[in-house]
């Protein structure tokens, strides 16, 4: 007979699976990379940087000035002067290069964001696999304690045991059902997390089995966070180059066209020029600040910023390398623990459950011994699932550190 708690869970899961999307680990990651709003926002930052790069070759404002008045004779003359400042060629080139470095920085940030998102998805996916496997174990545990409670009740009614055995059996049954309900809540919480990461309205049902994973190829040199810090150092180095180039003058080009109403001696003859006669010419010059201290301060600040970003990059490399080595040791430790359960402990747990049940039914052991045996065996199986989860999560962290998403 199916217990009410099992019926409740079964009915819940029927509705759950009806509106769920079934994905394996890789499909879940790809769905998140495609649909996650944060990734979309980070992608837009690349477009923003590209547009900003187009402004790197800014020549500044074009000037057009019209002058009218008695600047030559009593007559009303007019003058049109056009001027344009042009940054020194090396300054312009440095600004364009800085724009490109910002584009590269946005691209590197996108890869880092994708790597972080993949890590979150795989961690949640692995956790969901663990809770799903734990759910099956808890259902099995519920069956065992339900049978025990039923047997204890029958024995009590027949006068073969005490009230303590009956109450103890019922308490174990209730505790098993409580654990089932808590685990069900954990499953829904992880589902909600995955829905947020995948930007999906439907819960995810994992299709991968809860098994020991294999490590994807990757090296610590591919860590995206390190690349972000290294790229920031490149950006700051280019900022320094731009500021140093701004000590160079700005070139000035100009053109004027004007009237000079009145008599002008031309080739020895006095000729009258009216308002329809135009005179023109061009101007070439350079502009630069007379006070260099502000620009010197900006260049000094850029140099400090570059030095700071170099140190940040070096520190990030050291931290990531240390974390990578620690995670490798953690993986080895978890592998040893997992091997213990797989080679002997799990088989012993199964044997303990079957033999304890036979001995209890035959009256060879009392309920205390039977309960102790069940708890020991179920504890082994529960610890195995936790060890498997920890191993897979540690492996997932290694993939995150090597940028293998």
C-alpha positions, 0 to 999 in steps of 0.5 A: 500500500502506497503511503499518503506521503508517497502519493502526495509526492507522486501527484506533485511530480506528475504536474511538475514534469508536465510543465518542465523542460528536460535538459542535460548539463551541457544543454542547460549551460547553453540555454543559460548562455543564450537566454540569461539577461546578465549575459545579454547586458554584458554583450551590449557592453561590447557594442557600447565599446565599439561605438565609443572606439569610433569617437576615439578619432575625434578632431574636436570642434570645427570653428566658423566665425563671421566678422563684420565691421569697420576693421579695414576702413570706414566701410563695412567689411566682412570676414569668414574664418574657418579653423580646425584643430587636429590632434598630433598624429601620435596622440590620435593613434594612441586614442584609437588604440585605447578604444580598441583595448576597451573593446577587447576588455569588454570581450574579455569581460563577456567570457568571464561572465559566461564562465561564471554563469556556466559555473553557477548553472553546473553547480545548481544542476549538480545539486539538483541531481544530488537532491533527486538521488537523495529523494529516491533514497529517502523514499526507500528509507520511508518504505523501510520505516513504514514496514517497521512501523506496521510490524511494530504495531501488529506486534504490539496489538498481539502483545509481543512487544512494548509500547516503546517499540511501537512509538519508536517505530512510528517516530522513525516513520514520521522523521523519514517523511519529514526528511522527504518533505524537506528534500522536496522543498530543496528540490523546488528551491534549486529549480527556482535558481535554475529557472532564474539562471536560464531565464525560463518560465519552466522548471528544469528536469535533469536528464543526466544520471547522478554519476562520477563526472570526468574533468573537461580539458583546460589549463589555469592559463585560460582562467578568464578572471586573470585575463580580465586583470591582464587586459585592464593592465593593457588598458591602463598602459594605453591610457598612460600613452594617451596622457603622455602624447597630450603633451604634444601640440594640437595642429591648427589649420584655418582658412579665411575669406573676406572683403577689403573695401577701398583702394588697393595699390595693385601692380603700381595702380590704385584700384578700387575693390568693392564688396563683391571682391573677396580676398582669401588665405590659409593659416597653419599653427599649433596650440599647447597649454602654457601651464603643463602642471595639470597635464603632468599630474594627469600623466602621473596619475595614469602611470600610477594606475598602470602600476596598480593594475599590473600588481592586481594582475600579478595578485590575481594570478597568484590567488587563482594558482593557489586556489587551483592547487587547493582544488586539485588536492580537494578533488584527490581527497574526495576521490579517495573518499568516493572510492571507499564507498564504491569499493566496499561501503555501499555493498556492505550497506545493502547487505546490512539492510537485507540481513537486518530485516531477515534477522528482525523478522526471525526474532534474532535481533530486537527493534533497537538492534534493527533500528541501529542497523538501518540507520548505519546502512542508510547513513552510509548511502546518504554519505555516499551521495554527499561524497559523490556530490562533493566530488562533482562540485569540486570538479566543476570548480576546477573547470571554472578555474580553467575556463572550461565552460 
